[in-house]
Amino acid sequence: MKMSNENLLKDHLIFDAHCDTANALLDRSFDFIKGKQVHVDRDKIRKGGLNAQIFALYVNPAYGPYRSIKKALLLYHAMENKVFFPGYGLKVTSSIEMDSALRKDRLACWLSLEGGHIIENSIEILEFFYSLGIRCMTLTHMKNTDWADSSGDSPRWDGLNALGKKIVTRMEEIHMVIDVSHASDKTVEDVLEVTSAPLMASHSNARALCDIPRNLPDDFIQEIAKRNGYIGVNFFPVFLKKSIFDQVYKNVEKYEPEHQQILQGKEDSPDFVNKAESKLFQKYVKGSDSVDINAVIDHIVHIAEVGGIDCVGLGSDFDGMSSTPTDLTDVSCYPVLIEGLSVRGFKTKEIRKIMGLNLYQFLKQFDH
Ligand SMILES: [Zn+2]
């Protein structure tokens, strides 16, 4: 018997570890009430039953030193102005605050930094962002920082350099979640060596199913799971299936000269680079194959098999990906995912863990 969406949702805490909606609010001047071209807005959240979300403040590495902090603060301001102030969601910084938001039937909004370059090589700035209520940080985005190598770049430091090790150690001390999505393998190895903190890969998939550096090999999945960590499965088709990654990569190469031409001489205009790059990403995915929800579930199944059912959950990347699975097009589609997991043989208790409880339990470890 098919359950109605309301019945499906009643039972589930739906909590996702990564979206780029703050950037849609700021860069695309979207107002959060109803956005045609966005994945996360008030109406879609209601329909999909989303209860809690980690909102990333993503700063394009083009902002580099001396401009990244301003961009991150503008993203923070967009969240304040367009989500918290009008009352569409409550900013939360602990599981206790999240419980209270949920009791009031409000969207619980956590904040994270996407890209270690945002702290501009300063431990004090890291601490300042923590004091603003930001609770997670990815060490890199697609480019190396001055202290950590990215999976999207050629090695510069062979993982973390001395400053990187200091920053990661300080993150552990202040209870800032260390997010290894986007980091290079060697960076992850170094993180595992210098800390014993539970780690998060907020939006990463399994390399065994899609063999690209951006995804996690099985030994990292096991190691993250062993430390009570969390892995959020990313819905971007390019990270789900290698054949799609290859198609898109071909386009990246094809458009490279055009890309260079557009960006030439614009090193001093990060706003321009940021906008141009998001347009180019739309072009790269054009004409590539699509997948359905089963490709997402395949990664969930694999990570649960390798790391156990307690380490896996959602890391959608909504509003940060230039294409989506055909039946998981925005946040309103979560009931389809719940059904899909049940069809694939997950028990209700397991589905509840995947849809949100695992992420909740993970973050609870950082309360203090
Ligand atoms: Zn990302």
Boltz pocket constraint, residues with backbone or C-beta under 6 A from the ligand:
constraints:
  - pocket:
      binder: B
      contacts: [[A, 114], [A, 182], [A, 203], [A, 320]]
      max_distance: 6.0
